[in-house]
């Protein structure tokens, strides 16, 4: 039986909402689950997303937007992590 779209039964990825300084938002950005946890918790996700944005911007020929904050999908607003 096929799995439902959007499910993550193996826990391979953690999904984040990314809010940029210009107010735009990208939802469900995937970060490998093995990068997260430990003492840093979600901090490595920010670095991963910044690098991913840099690569995308390089390919598109546009400057990358600066990330203002990130939050796990479904997290409460007070759990958002501020960048920089």
C-alpha positions in Angstrom: 0.0 0.0 0.0 1.3 3.4 -0.9 2.1 5.9 1.9 0.2 9.1 2.3 1.9 12.2 0.9 3.7 14.2 3.5 4.2 11.4 5.9 7.7 10.6 7.3 7.5 7.2 9.0 11.2 6.6 9.2 12.0 10.0 10.7 14.7 10.7 8.1 13.9 14.4 7.9 12.6 17.1 10.2 10.5 19.8 8.6 11.0 23.5 9.4 9.3 26.8 8.6 11.8 29.5 7.5 10.9 33.2 7.9 13.2 35.6 6.1 14.0 39.3 7.0 11.7 40.5 4.2 8.8 38.8 5.8 8.5 36.0 3.3 8.1 32.4 4.5 9.0 29.0 3.1 7.3 26.0 4.8 8.3 22.4 5.1 12.0 22.8 4.4 13.6 19.4 5.0 16.6 18.9 7.3 18.2 15.5 7.8 17.2 14.2 11.3 20.7 12.9 12.0 22.0 16.5 12.1 19.7 17.4 15.0 19.5 16.6 18.7 22.3 16.5 21.3 23.2 19.7 23.1 22.7 21.9 20.1 19.1 20.7 19.5 17.8 22.5 16.4 20.8 24.9 16.0 22.5 22.8 13.2 19.3 23.1 11.2 19.9 26.8 10.8 23.4 26.3 9.3 22.1 23.6 7.0 19.2 25.8 5.7 21.6 28.8 5.2 23.9 26.7 3.2 21.0 25.2 1.2 19.7 28.8 0.5 23.2 29.8 -0.6 23.4 26.9 -3.1 20.0 27.7 -4.5 20.8 31.4 -4.8 24.1 30.6 -6.6 22.3 28.4 -9.2 19.5 31.0 -9.7 21.9 33.9 -10.0 20.1 35.8 -7.1 21.4 36.9 -3.7 20.2 34.7 -0.9 17.7 36.1 1.5 18.8 36.4 5.2 16.9 34.1 7.5 15.3 35.8 10.5 14.1 32.7 12.3 13.2 29.1 11.9 10.7 26.7 13.7 9.9 23.1 13.5 6.7 22.6 11.6 3.9 22.4 14.2 6.0 24.0 17.0 4.5 26.7 19.1 5.5 30.3 18.2 7.6 30.8 21.3 9.7 27.8 20.2 11.0 29.7 17.1 14.8 30.0 16.9 16.2 33.4 15.9 19.0 33.6 13.5 22.3 35.4 14.2 
